[in-house]
């Protein structure tokens, strides 16, 4: 459990030690003090996911789906691609995605790696799935300069998605994304290491939130001053394709836990799943992996991801946070030559699915398909738990009620 702070951490620790004798009946198995629920205390849930990275193959799938559904805009429909996670994402009181790349015009042209420019139509589908707001600070934020930044945020405004991490003006850069969630004012911050390919010009440094502990602390203070009761941080960090956080991540996580009142850290950029761990009382998801992507050379790990699910409960001392998760997988059809049919029973279309739901309702899926979902679940569990979260930290898989 996570006791989030109405007092500085040193004072909280001292207070809890002093109260241990008085609250012995509320002790946990590891000897820590169980936070007392606040009578009439508020609660809310947060769903958070990793990179939304729209490669050209996903655009081709959206075009194929638009022909089948007759929906979408300018011949693209991302709804079927993302529909598999709607049962979970739509249930959260606050759902947060990470929009990795700038968007172009609805009719294109579009680009893939290394200078992404993706269809804005995906934003409509993200909103339809249930997302409320997204982080936008990444190493691809400035792939198409200020034009790309403006176009992306304009498109997000148009579909009703909140955003934080980049800005269209110096004035907007000073604004804090604060939303009321079940009667609680929740702030969402977003920071990233900067791209070496397309660095942000000095004269427009306000357009992008570069990772800096002092800047994060200042933004949190401003959010609290504006009435935020809970502050969430999305951060784009770490080395790509490593399932373990690097030294820089670990050190920054420690500092965030020690020196700030951040209530939850949501990480991405690695394109693979990394552990979820409690650091100095703060839950840190180092990387939730790709949410949806189709790399030119899929590794299996780049198609696996996690939906982080966090349950906030108000207590007499602050906020208690429980961490849960669901395993996701991007199903990829086998490659076939022109006019060659995909074998019966194989994946037919690119689809983002909840692996557990696929196992719960297998229908006529082949044993090979089911084995792939089991592998994703088992492997994701191993990576998420690799820094001890299933012990005293209490990370569990989220169960869905029928």
Order of alpha helices (4+ residues) and beta strands (2+ residues): beta-alpha-beta-alpha-alpha-alpha-beta-alpha-beta-alpha-beta-alpha-beta-beta-alpha-beta-alpha-beta-beta-beta-beta-beta-beta-beta-alpha-alpha-beta
